Amino acid sequence: MAPVPVIDYVVIHELAHVFVKKHNKAFWDKLRAMMPDYQQKIRWLEVYGHTLVI
């Protein structure tokens, strides 16, 4: 459905919530530490996310 790097982003996004519950600066800093190019994956989801079907 989605490229593996985008799936990795979703998994890492959820794992970051283990450390930081809210989408605050600390959360995004943690996510960036685990996946420096996470913003590219967010852009892919913004463009193509509506095409994903479960």
C-alpha positions as CSV (number, residue, x, y, z in Angstrom):
1,M,0.0,0.0,0.0
2,A,2.7,2.5,1.0
3,P,6.5,2.5,0.4
4,V,8.4,0.8,3.1
5,P,10.1,4.0,4.3
6,V,6.6,5.6,4.8
7,I,5.5,2.5,6.8
8,D,8.7,2.8,8.8
9,Y,7.8,6.4,9.5
10,V,4.4,5.4,10.8
11,V,5.9,2.8,13.1
12,I,8.6,5.2,14.4
13,H,6.0,7.9,14.9
14,E,4.0,5.6,17.1
15,L,7.2,4.4,18.9
16,A,8.0,8.0,19.7
17,H,4.7,8.2,21.6
18,V,6.2,5.7,24.0
19,F,8.5,8.5,25.2
20,V,6.4,11.6,24.5
21,K,2.6,11.3,24.5
22,K,1.7,14.6,22.8
23,H,2.7,16.1,19.5
24,N,4.9,18.8,21.1
25,K,8.4,20.0,20.4
26,A,9.9,17.1,22.5
27,F,7.9,14.6,20.4
28,W,9.1,16.0,17.1
29,D,12.7,16.2,18.4
30,K,12.5,12.5,19.4
31,L,11.1,11.6,16.0
32,R,13.8,13.6,14.2
33,A,16.5,11.8,16.3
34,M,15.1,8.5,15.1
35,M,14.3,9.5,11.5
36,P,16.0,12.7,10.4
37,D,14.1,12.8,7.1
38,Y,10.6,12.2,8.6
39,Q,9.2,15.3,6.9
40,Q,9.5,13.6,3.5
41,K,7.3,10.8,4.7
42,I,4.7,13.2,6.0
43,R,4.7,14.9,2.6
44,W,4.1,11.5,0.9
45,L,1.2,10.8,3.2
46,E,-0.3,14.3,2.6
47,V,-0.2,13.6,-1.2
48,Y,-1.0,9.9,-1.4
49,G,-2.4,9.0,2.0
50,H,-6.0,9.2,0.8
51,T,-5.3,6.4,-1.7
52,L,-4.4,3.9,1.1
53,V,-7.1,1.3,1.7
54,I,-7.2,-1.3,4.5
